[in-house]
Amino acid sequence: MKKRKFTNLWWIGKITLILSLFILNSCDLFKIKGTDEDEEENPTVAEVDGQKLKKSELESLPTKGLSKADSSGIINRYIQSWIKKQLMIREAGKSMSFDEAELNRKLLDYKYALMVYEFEKAYLEDNIKDSIPFEEIQKYYEANKENFGLKEIIVRCNFLKMDKSSNQNPTLERLLTRPEGAEKENINEIALKFASNFYLEDSTWVRFGDIILNTPLADHPNKVGLVRNNKLIKVDDERYIYYFRILEYKLQDQIPPVEFVKNEISKILLNKKRVTLIEELQKEIYNRALENNEFKIYE
């Protein structure tokens, strides 16, 4: 397997902190980057108690293509962040005593954990697909549907926001009373030409709260009654008329259709596959080492 660069910023931050703390108590073990470089070619841009930030270390900052002002802003923020970090390290060194052996052990633990993390991550990228077949999603849904009880109302619906002055409103209202799908092309045409906003994805389940957001229905006290008792909801404000055609709905605590939870199920199944794959990898490596007598266990 090709070696991968370590890119996990969280781990890198941890390792940086441990290294910095270790330097406080054992400066003779490390040489700070840039101490042997020509100051004129690579000048110091900031310094805290002998710890120097060199100009060359700023070259990797994402300033390419930015204006001079934006570039300077990024550089200045980085310098300030570096200074604050060094001051915190100094304060930690003043306030606490650190065991060098313990710090070194922790540093190695972080290093090895990062190596294993990157190895497992690369292995998963090479051996697992990001998509789950719908058949697997359906099977999991059927076996676990009771675990997906809704916490809010979801609907299949049509929504159109029309200017009150539009002469298309009577026609649209008549079309929206027809059976689902009967006047789809005509409704779409009106939406594209005249609506200020619209949502016409008949087959997609959405949260009712998302659809009525920024409309007069947002603060309605009885949303359950709204969807139960109305196939077509029409409300207005000073400027607009809002049309909501409710095609189908599910209430709180009811079981949602598989289409609404398929992304959630896909994530669950992907995570299960990842866990299984890593467990199999660990077992394979262990058994291979056992067969080759590559480790010993002492009594």
Salt bridges, closest charged atoms under 4 A:
GLU39 OE1 - LYS54 NZ 2.87
ASP49 OD2 - ARG90 NH1 3.38
GLU102 OE2 - ARG105 NH2 2.60
ASP109 OD2 - ARG105 NH1 2.58
GLU125 OE1 - ARG4 NH1 3.19
ASP126 OD2 - ARG4 NH2 3.23
GLU136 OE1 - LYS273 NZ 3.46
GLU142 OE1 - LYS145 NZ 3.18
GLU152 OE2 - ARG207 NE 2.74
ASP163 OD2 - ARG239 NE 3.51
GLU173 OE1 - LYS234 NZ 3.05
GLU180 OE2 - ARG156 NH1 2.98
GLU183 OE2 - ARG178 NH1 2.81
GLU189 OE2 - LYS193 NZ 3.00
ASP202 OD2 - LYS184 NZ 4.00
ASP236 OD2 - LYS164 NZ 3.74
GLU248 OE1 - ARG156 NE 3.02
GLU284 OE2 - ARG288 NH1 3.50
